[in-house]
Amino acid sequence: MAKRLIIIVSLILLALQLRVNLRGQNASGWDRIGTVDKASLQGIINNPMIASFDLSPDGKTIALLAFSGAKVGGSLWLVLQDVPSGKTVLSREIGVRIFPTGNFAPQVLFSADQRYLVVQNLQRVLVLNAANLNEERTIAAPPGQSALHPLMIIGAAVRDVFVCAFGAWGQFEVLPHATPAQLYVVDVSTGEEIASWKAEDVPQSISADGTLVAISSWQDLRNGVVPVAIFESSGKRIAEMDGGFSFRNAENLSKPIGRIIGIFVGNNDILLSPDGNTDSTGHRSGERLELVNLSNPVTRQDVRPSDFGPSGEMAISGDQKTLLAVSWRVPARVARHEHWPLPASSSPKVFILGRNHDFHVETMLSVHPIGLATGGPDTQRPRISSDGQLIAMAQNGGIAVLARSH
């Protein structure tokens, strides 16, 4: 009798716990509607590992680059999965997996009109038809520059304009450092080269219309902070800003400690965030976001979410009304001691901000752990549909898809 009573009480407690969890999920305004993991790719790839992903502008399709296990030289696959059903709709081999000596990883991105998929696999930049995965064209490295490899691609939100960065892999470095690159600005729908120029670093972001590019500026270090410079797509430098962010450590402020990351909001504004680096005191250069107008470079809005520890990873919807910002707030006393354990309350979160005239925090989602197993600068950045109704996030080597609650 006592054993039966214990079982009944346990079931009641479990039901209450599930009810609390569901309430918490609904209270966030977002519901998990799908998952992409090893199980969903097992029929195509043996022991699959996801290297990169993107969410289509309409939020209906996930594009994945995946490979088998940790073996170098194995096949690299491009896979399209339907978000509502979770079923694979198309797949094809896209090259072989290589191990670069640097901080870069393969990428796959949808074009703004969703007709094309652009893949850089650290060997070539391919433009494929999204309807059948047939190759349309290749964006090649500069003539006579065989030592240069594709490092990174970024695409505009409302035009099929991409910036492709070619450079040398170099050695893996943890501290902020520049990666000089040859940039190609290309209309991927036609293959037309809009501009080509040498930059002191790989690009951070591109404006919605594809006319402006944000790149770290190493020419004017400010209190340990690497500012962000704004260039026209032709390569003309038009502005530089640091958002007023600054480190506390007075000993090493002549060296780069962290950089400012900029993401364009429309074509006239840029949102600035510190990256996740800290000085010897364990502090970031700031714990806020700064919205700056490019025509008149003054702060339009100082965004200070509660319990915010910016990492520099941000994404904005195509309609420019919803912003995702990854946060991981670590106490300074822990950050300055590399081997100290993190407190139980410290975990990565994604802040979801809406915008009418100004940005405001709509909700915050806990994501633990974040990222893909392969690493790389693009694997921790969430993706968002053009209308801001769906988001996809890398979690524990897989992808979680969430939709707004209605």
TORNUTOR-158045 format. One record per residue (C-alpha): residue in three letters; x, y, z; residue number from 1. Coordinates in nm, 4 decimals. Example, Ala and Ser with C-alpha at 12.3 -4.5 7.8 and 13.67 -1.06 7.14 Angstrom:
BEGIN
 resn        x        y        z resi
  ALA   1.2300  -0.4500   0.7800    1
  SER   1.3670  -0.1060   0.7140    2
END
This chain:
BEGIN
 resn        x        y        z resi
  MET   0.0000   0.0000   0.0000    1
  ALA   0.2792   0.2407   0.0960    2
  LYS   0.4659   0.1606  -0.2285    3
  ARG   0.1500   0.2305  -0.4305    4
  LEU   0.1005   0.5621  -0.2484    5
  ILE   0.4592   0.6630  -0.3272    6
  ILE   0.4025   0.5862  -0.6982    7
  ILE   0.0806   0.7914  -0.7029    8
  VAL   0.2490   1.0872  -0.5309    9
  SER   0.5425   1.0644  -0.7734   10
  LEU   0.3084   1.0723  -1.0735   11
  ILE   0.1273   1.3759  -0.9325   12
  LEU   0.4582   1.5576  -0.8798   13
  LEU   0.5709   1.4702  -1.2326   14
  ALA   0.2447   1.6028  -1.3761   15
  LEU   0.2850   1.9266  -1.1805   16
  GLN   0.6437   1.9600  -1.3009   17
  LEU   0.5388   1.9123  -1.6665   18
  ARG   0.2626   2.1683  -1.6190   19
  VAL   0.5135   2.4207  -1.4802   20
  ASN   0.7531   2.3528  -1.7694   21
  LEU   0.4771   2.4010  -2.0278   22
  ARG   0.3666   2.7203  -1.8592   23
  GLY   0.7231   2.8480  -1.8718   24
  GLN   0.7512   2.7608  -2.2390   25
  ASN   0.4240   2.9295  -2.3315   26
  ALA   0.5070   3.2289  -2.1125   27
  SER   0.8117   3.2926  -2.3316   28
  GLY   0.5860   3.3381  -2.6345   29
  TRP   0.7744   3.0701  -2.8322   30
  ASP   0.7110   2.6988  -2.8803   31
  ARG   0.9593   2.4384  -2.9989   32
  ILE   0.8183   2.2870  -3.3191   33
  GLY   1.1078   2.0847  -3.4569   34
  THR   1.4542   1.9408  -3.4078   35
  VAL   1.7310   1.8513  -3.6505   36
  ASP   1.9843   1.6099  -3.5016   37
  LYS   2.1835   1.2962  -3.5782   38
  ALA   1.8720   1.0810  -3.5880   39
  SER   1.7098   1.2915  -3.8602   40
  LEU   2.0232   1.2657  -4.0809   41
  GLN   2.1191   0.9052  -4.0082   42
  GLY   1.9504   0.7695  -4.3208   43
  ILE   2.1720   0.9875  -4.5416   44
  ILE   2.5003   1.0134  -4.3516   45
  ASN   2.6650   0.7646  -4.1207   46
  ASN   2.7391   0.9175  -3.7781   47
  PRO   2.6443   1.2668  -3.9040   48
  MET   2.7854   1.5917  -3.7652   49
  ILE   2.6354   1.9285  -3.8627   50
  ALA   2.8888   2.1875  -3.9766   51
  SER   2.6579   2.4748  -4.0730   52
  PHE   2.2907   2.5603  -4.1201   53
  ASP   2.0514   2.8298  -4.2365   54
  LEU   1.6774   2.8927  -4.2108   55
  SER   1.4997   2.9935  -4.5312   56
  PRO   1.3500   3.3452  -4.5404   57
  ASP   0.9961   3.2010  -4.5334   58
  GLY   1.0888   2.9778  -4.2377   59
  LYS   0.9769   2.6567  -4.4105   60
  THR   1.3136   2.4968  -4.4872   61
  ILE   1.6406   2.4280  -4.3063   62
  ALA   1.9591   2.3955  -4.5120   63
  LEU   2.2415   2.1927  -4.3563   64
  LEU   2.6025   2.1124  -4.4311   65
  ALA   2.6952   1.7841  -4.2638   66
  PHE   2.9676   1.5210  -4.2773   67
  SER   3.0332   1.1747  -4.1415   68
  GLY   3.2101   1.1579  -3.8048   69
  ALA   3.5394   1.3356  -3.7474   70
  LYS   3.7162   1.1910  -4.0509   71
  VAL   3.8944   1.4439  -4.2704   72
  GLY   3.8479   1.3793  -4.6423   73
  GLY   3.5002   1.2311  -4.6060   74
  SER   3.2029   1.3577  -4.8048   75
  LEU   3.0435   1.6906  -4.7188   76
  TRP   2.6674   1.6840  -4.7767   77
  LEU   2.4114   1.9561  -4.8393   78
  VAL   2.0711   1.8589  -4.7000   79
  LEU   1.7356   2.0396  -4.7145   80
  GLN   1.4728   1.9545  -4.4552   81
  ASP   1.1111   2.0619  -4.4422   82
  VAL   1.0475   2.2409  -4.1109   83
  PRO   0.6775   2.1463  -4.0581   84
  SER   0.7287   1.7729  -4.1250   85
  GLY   1.0965   1.7330  -4.0368   86
  LYS   1.1472   1.5284  -4.3536   87
  THR   1.4474   1.5512  -4.5867   88
  VAL   1.3392   1.6878  -4.9249   89
  LEU   1.6731   1.7119  -5.1098   90
  SER   2.0353   1.6132  -5.0523   91
  ARG   2.3608   1.5907  -5.2468   92
  GLU   2.7349   1.5623  -5.1927   93
  ILE   2.8994   1.9004  -5.2113   94
  GLY   3.2702   1.8185  -5.1812   95
  VAL   3.4955   1.6739  -4.9141   96
  ARG   3.5572   1.7813  -4.5610   97
  ILE   3.8915   1.9479  -4.4955   98
  PHE   4.0505   2.0711  -4.1759   99
  PRO   4.1710   2.4312  -4.2147  100
  THR   4.4366   2.5762  -3.9873  101
  GLY   4.2357   2.8712  -3.8693  102
  ASN   3.9147   3.0020  -3.7176  103
  PHE   3.6837   2.9389  -4.0129  104
  ALA   3.4276   2.6727  -4.1022  105
  PRO   3.2008   2.5850  -4.3982  106
  GLN   2.8810   2.7861  -4.4453  107
  VAL   2.5499   2.7573  -4.6259  108
  LEU   2.3147   3.0549  -4.6739  109
  PHE   1.9889   3.1167  -4.8571  110
  SER   1.9684   3.4100  -5.0964  111
  ALA   1.7158   3.6835  -5.0170  112
  ASP   1.4669   3.5617  -5.2797  113
  GLN   1.5187   3.2010  -5.1635  114
  ARG   1.5946   3.0827  -5.5190  115
  TYR   1.9592   3.0085  -5.4433  116
  LEU   2.1788   2.8443  -5.1826  117
  VAL   2.5314   2.9781  -5.1473  118
  VAL   2.7878   2.7376  -5.0032  119
  GLN   3.1466   2.8008  -4.9103  120
  ASN   3.3207   2.4757  -4.8207  121
  LEU   3.6678   2.6281  -4.7580  122
  GLN   3.7628   2.5299  -5.1141  123
  ARG   3.5049   2.6920  -5.3419  124
  VAL   3.2019   2.9201  -5.3235  125
  LEU   2.9122   2.7504  -5.5001  126
  VAL   2.5782   2.8962  -5.6039  127
  LEU   2.3105   2.6267  -5.6311  128
  ASN   1.9493   2.6254  -5.7393  129
  ALA   1.7482   2.5823  -5.4189  130
  ALA   1.4730   2.3928  -5.6029  131
  ASN   1.6924   2.1035  -5.7204  132
  LEU   2.0445   2.1669  -5.5773  133
  ASN   2.1930   2.1894  -5.9281  134
  GLU   2.5065   2.4010  -5.9496  135
  GLU   2.4441   2.7364  -6.1177  136
  ARG   2.7904   2.8916  -6.0921  137
  THR   3.1125   2.9127  -5.8931  138
  ILE   3.2590   3.2264  -5.7384  139
  ALA   3.6301   3.1716  -5.7826  140
  ALA   3.9313   3.2975  -5.5913  141
  PRO   4.1159   3.5947  -5.7432  142
  PRO   4.3137   3.5031  -6.0594  143
  GLY   4.6690   3.4005  -5.9783  144
  GLN   4.5882   3.3825  -5.6058  145
  SER   4.5788   3.0051  -5.5624  146
  ALA   4.6926   3.0389  -5.1992  147
  LEU   4.3715   3.2224  -5.1107  148
  HIS   4.0747   3.0200  -4.9887  149
  PRO   3.7131   3.1167  -4.9216  150
  LEU   3.6835   3.2107  -4.5549  151
  MET   3.3403   3.3619  -4.5088  152
  ILE   3.0226   3.4654  -4.6920  153
  ILE   2.7471   3.7062  -4.5872  154
  GLY   2.4248   3.7904  -4.7720  155
  ALA   2.1897   4.0892  -4.7876  156
  ALA   1.8305   4.0651  -4.6628  157
  VAL   1.6394   4.2083  -4.9599  158
  ARG   1.8763   4.1630  -5.2563  159
  ASP   2.0702   3.8618  -5.3840  160
  VAL   2.3974   4.0371  -5.3025  161
  PHE   2.6707   3.8479  -5.1192  162
  VAL   3.0149   3.9414  -4.9942  163
  CYS   3.2650   3.6570  -5.0346  164
  ALA   3.5947   3.6836  -4.8448  165
  PHE   3.9037   3.5014  -4.9723  166
  GLY   4.2243   3.4836  -4.7709  167
  ALA   4.4892   3.2679  -4.6056  168
  TRP   4.3752   3.0375  -4.3280  169
  GLY   4.6564   3.1208  -4.0896  170
  GLN   4.6825   2.9685  -3.7429  171
  PHE   4.4050   2.9345  -3.4892  172
  GLU   4.4072   3.2312  -3.2525  173
  VAL   4.1867   3.2983  -2.9522  174
  LEU   4.2628   3.6669  -2.9017  175
  PRO   4.1143   3.9231  -3.1426  176
  HIS   4.3186   3.9446  -3.4587  177
  ALA   4.2778   4.0661  -3.8148  178
  THR   4.2411   3.8305  -4.1097  179
  PRO   4.3235   4.0270  -4.4271  180
  ALA   4.0957   3.9267  -4.7134  181
  GLN   4.0119   3.9947  -5.0749  182
  LEU   3.6407   4.0767  -5.0839  183
  TYR   3.4135   4.0065  -5.3782  184
  VAL   3.0693   4.1699  -5.3826  185
  VAL   2.8564   3.9556  -5.6134  186
  ASP   2.4975   3.9350  -5.7358  187
  VAL   2.4557   3.5588  -5.6998  188
  SER   2.1452   3.5500  -5.9226  189
  THR   2.3500   3.6584  -6.2263  190
  GLY   2.7114   3.6061  -6.1197  191
  GLU   2.7806   3.9763  -6.1792  192
  GLU   3.0789   4.1062  -5.9827  193
  ILE   2.9720   4.4389  -5.8328  194
  ALA   3.3063   4.5216  -5.6715  195
  SER   3.6316   4.3692  -5.5483  196
  TRP   3.8738   4.5146  -5.2973  197
  LYS   4.1316   4.4284  -5.0327  198
  ALA   4.0148   4.4594  -4.6734  199
  GLU   4.2037   4.4411  -4.3464  200
  ASP   3.9604   4.1828  -4.2088  201
  VAL   3.6707   3.9565  -4.3035  202
  PRO   3.3259   4.1232  -4.3053  203
  GLN   3.0907   4.1257  -4.0073  204
  SER   2.7611   4.2133  -4.1766  205
  ILE   2.6019   4.3664  -4.4862  206
  SER   2.3147   4.6144  -4.5047  207
  ALA   1.9695   4.4959  -4.6110  208
  ASP   2.0093   4.6420  -4.9614  209
  GLY   2.3665   4.5170  -5.0011  210
  THR   2.5249   4.8624  -5.0359  211
  LEU   2.7163   4.8802  -4.7042  212
  VAL   2.9570   4.6413  -4.5302  213
  ALA   3.0776   4.6436  -4.1672  214
  ILE   3.4383   4.5352  -4.0981  215
  SER   3.6596   4.5531  -3.7871  216
  SER   3.8968   4.8494  -3.8014  217
  TRP   4.2481   4.7851  -3.6711  218
  GLN   4.3849   5.1282  -3.7573  219
  ASP   4.2552   5.3131  -3.4513  220
  LEU   4.2471   5.0990  -3.1345  221
  ARG   4.0484   5.2659  -2.8540  222
  ASN   4.1021   5.1594  -2.4931  223
  GLY   4.1577   4.7991  -2.5950  224
  VAL   3.8513   4.8058  -2.8212  225
  VAL   3.8675   4.7348  -3.1950  226
  PRO   3.6076   4.9673  -3.3556  227
  VAL   3.3912   4.8806  -3.6541  228
  ALA   3.4301   5.0599  -3.9862  229
  ILE   3.1542   5.1067  -4.2439  230
  PHE   3.2363   5.0714  -4.6124  231
  GLU   3.0364   5.1225  -4.9264  232
  SER   3.0221   4.8040  -5.1320  233
  SER   3.2812   4.9615  -5.3633  234
  GLY   3.5342   4.9588  -5.0794  235
  LYS   3.5084   5.3277  -4.9893  236
  ARG   3.5379   5.3831  -4.6138  237
  ILE   3.2666   5.6185  -4.4895  238
  ALA   3.2511   5.5870  -4.1094  239
  GLU   3.4060   5.4316  -3.8001  240
  MET   3.2519   5.3884  -3.4556  241
  ASP   3.3091   5.2192  -3.1214  242
  GLY   2.9748   5.2915  -2.9500  243
  GLY   3.1545   5.4382  -2.6485  244
  PHE   3.2549   5.0914  -2.5263  245
  SER   3.5761   5.0654  -2.3238  246
  PHE   3.7683   4.8157  -2.1097  247
  ARG   3.8673   4.8801  -1.7478  248
  ASN   4.2139   4.7254  -1.7496  249
  ALA   4.4591   5.0152  -1.7694  250
  GLU   4.7669   4.7949  -1.8224  251
  ASN   4.7040   4.6483  -2.1686  252
  LEU   4.4710   4.8976  -2.3348  253
  SER   4.7261   4.9471  -2.6133  254
  LYS   4.6578   4.5877  -2.7266  255
  PRO   4.3342   4.4561  -2.8813  256
  ILE   4.1289   4.2902  -2.6082  257
  GLY   3.7882   4.2745  -2.7755  258
  ARG   3.6109   4.4066  -3.0796  259
  ILE   3.2840   4.5841  -3.1493  260
  ILE   3.0410   4.3912  -3.3660  261
  GLY   2.7952   4.5769  -3.5890  262
  ILE   2.4748   4.4484  -3.7482  263
  PHE   2.2826   4.6690  -3.9899  264
  VAL   1.9250   4.7627  -3.9104  265
  GLY   1.7780   4.8504  -4.2471  266
  ASN   2.0062   5.0662  -4.4606  267
  ASN   2.0615   5.3680  -4.2340  268
  ASP   2.1211   5.2326  -3.8826  269
  ILE   2.3672   4.9930  -3.7241  270
  LEU   2.3396   4.8166  -3.3881  271
  LEU   2.6701   4.7864  -3.2019  272
  SER   2.7584   4.5186  -2.9459  273
  PRO   3.0754   4.4161  -2.7621  274
  ASP   3.1998   4.0678  -2.8394  275
  GLY   3.2380   3.8166  -2.5558  276
  ASN   3.6005   3.8956  -2.4689  277
  THR   3.6967   4.0235  -2.1238  278
  ASP   3.9996   4.2043  -1.9830  279
  SER   4.2142   4.0840  -1.6920  280
  THR   3.9524   4.2091  -1.4446  281
  GLY   3.6911   3.9810  -1.6012  282
  HIS   3.4851   4.2664  -1.7481  283
  ARG   3.3570   4.3154  -2.1013  284
  SER   3.3832   4.6540  -2.2707  285
  GLY   3.0121   4.6992  -2.1994  286
  GLU   2.6867   4.5177  -2.1278  287
  ARG   2.4506   4.7015  -2.3575  288
  LEU   2.3678   4.7586  -2.7253  289
  GLU   2.3980   5.0901  -2.9084  290
  LEU   2.1786   5.1810  -3.2058  291
  VAL   2.3579   5.4401  -3.4194  292
  ASN   2.2368   5.6319  -3.7245  293
  LEU   2.4862   5.6246  -4.0113  294
  SER   2.3880   5.9599  -4.1615  295
  ASN   2.4379   6.1388  -3.8308  296
  PRO   2.6618   5.9111  -3.6168  297
  VAL   2.5038   5.9727  -3.2781  298
  THR   2.3374   5.7147  -3.0564  299
  ARG   1.9679   5.6771  -3.1387  300
  GLN   1.9016   5.4275  -2.8600  301
  ASP   2.0939   5.2827  -2.5688  302
  VAL   1.9560   4.9303  -2.5207  303
  ARG   2.0211   4.7818  -2.1749  304
  PRO   1.8475   4.4455  -2.1259  305
  SER   1.8497   4.3158  -1.7697  306
  ASP   2.1049   4.0389  -1.6962  307
  PHE   2.2642   4.0859  -2.0406  308
  GLY   2.6147   3.9611  -2.1195  309
  PRO   2.6664   4.0296  -2.4927  310
  SER   2.8615   3.7814  -2.7029  311
  GLY   2.8472   3.9803  -3.0273  312
  GLU   2.6323   3.7141  -3.1968  313
  MET   2.3212   3.8793  -3.3428  314
  ALA   2.0643   3.8209  -3.6179  315
  ILE   1.7845   4.0389  -3.7541  316
  SER   1.4724   3.9440  -3.9484  317
  GLY   1.4351   4.0444  -4.3119  318
  ASP   1.1596   4.2902  -4.2224  319
  GLN   1.4052   4.4449  -3.9712  320
  LYS   1.1516   4.4266  -3.6863  321
  THR   1.2898   4.1407  -3.4732  322
  LEU   1.6431   4.1119  -3.3373  323
  LEU   1.8100   3.8116  -3.1740  324
  ALA   2.1085   3.8723  -2.9457  325
  VAL   2.3028   3.5889  -2.7812  326
  SER   2.4004   3.6517  -2.4203  327
  TRP   2.6080   3.4686  -2.1641  328
  ARG   2.6517   3.6643  -1.8440  329
  VAL   2.9496   3.5352  -1.6461  330
  PRO   3.0422   3.7025  -1.3157  331
  ALA   3.3681   3.8990  -1.3476  332
  ARG   3.5257   3.7086  -1.0579  333
  VAL   3.4744   3.3848  -1.2542  334
  ALA   3.5751   3.5292  -1.5943  335
  ARG   3.9125   3.6468  -1.4643  336
  HIS   3.9917   3.2984  -1.3299  337
  GLU   3.9902   3.0683  -1.6325  338
  HIS   3.9529   2.7440  -1.4378  339
  TRP   3.6831   2.8503  -1.1924  340
  PRO   3.3537   2.6617  -1.2402  341
  LEU   3.0569   2.8561  -1.3722  342
  PRO   2.7719   2.9161  -1.1271  343
  ALA   2.4608   2.7078  -1.1862  344
  SER   2.2651   3.0186  -1.2879  345
  SER   2.5099   3.1037  -1.5674  346
  SER   2.3997   2.9719  -1.9064  347
  PRO   2.3652   3.1100  -2.2595  348
  LYS   2.0434   3.2894  -2.3467  349
  VAL   1.8925   3.4465  -2.6551  350
  PHE   1.7268   3.7840  -2.6066  351
  ILE   1.4451   3.8539  -2.8536  352
  LEU   1.3915   4.2242  -2.9160  353
  GLY   1.1106   4.3795  -3.1158  354
  ARG   1.1235   4.7144  -3.2894  355
  ASN   0.8593   4.9685  -3.3735  356
  HIS   1.0457   5.2961  -3.3406  357
  ASP   1.2811   5.1700  -3.0678  358
  PHE   1.3999   4.8244  -2.9660  359
  HIS   1.2401   4.6596  -2.6641  360
  VAL   1.2929   4.3175  -2.5054  361
  GLU   1.0052   4.0849  -2.5860  362
  THR   1.1358   3.7753  -2.4108  363
  MET   1.4440   3.5697  -2.3290  364
  LEU   1.5075   3.2043  -2.4129  365
  SER   1.7534   2.9782  -2.2306  366
  VAL   1.9660   2.7682  -2.4661  367
  HIS   2.1977   2.5200  -2.3021  368
  PRO   2.4351   2.4176  -2.4398  369
  ILE   2.4684   2.6347  -2.7513  370
  GLY   2.6586   2.5735  -3.0736  371
  LEU   2.7602   2.3006  -3.3140  372
  ALA   3.0330   2.0448  -3.2531  373
  THR   3.2458   2.1842  -3.5357  374
  GLY   3.2885   2.5355  -3.3968  375
  GLY   3.3616   2.8284  -3.6278  376
  PRO   3.2523   3.1921  -3.6132  377
  ASP   2.9056   3.1332  -3.7570  378
  THR   2.7792   2.8309  -3.5639  379
  GLN   2.6490   3.0118  -3.2536  380
  ARG   2.4489   3.2729  -3.4426  381
  PRO   2.0727   3.2041  -3.4411  382
  ARG   1.8700   3.2333  -3.7620  383
  ILE   1.5339   3.4041  -3.8051  384
  SER   1.2678   3.4053  -4.0772  385
  SER   1.1978   3.7258  -4.2711  386
  ASP   0.8751   3.7924  -4.0814  387
  GLY   1.0284   3.7154  -3.7409  388
  GLN   0.7864   3.4272  -3.6740  389
  LEU   1.0382   3.1385  -3.6629  390
  ILE   1.3899   3.1040  -3.5284  391
  ALA   1.6483   2.8261  -3.5486  392
  MET   1.9293   2.7820  -3.2975  393
  ALA   2.2244   2.5470  -3.2736  394
  GLN   2.2003   2.3448  -2.9545  395
  ASN   2.4132   2.0526  -2.8430  396
  GLY   2.5301   1.9756  -3.1963  397
  GLY   2.1789   1.9917  -3.3464  398
  ILE   1.9243   2.2542  -3.4482  399
  ALA   1.6153   2.3592  -3.2528  400
  VAL   1.3338   2.5341  -3.4421  401
  LEU   1.0894   2.7545  -3.2520  402
  ALA   0.7767   2.9432  -3.3581  403
  ARG   0.5914   3.2293  -3.1994  404
  SER   0.2938   3.1188  -2.9907  405
  HIS  -0.0447   3.2296  -3.1196  406
END
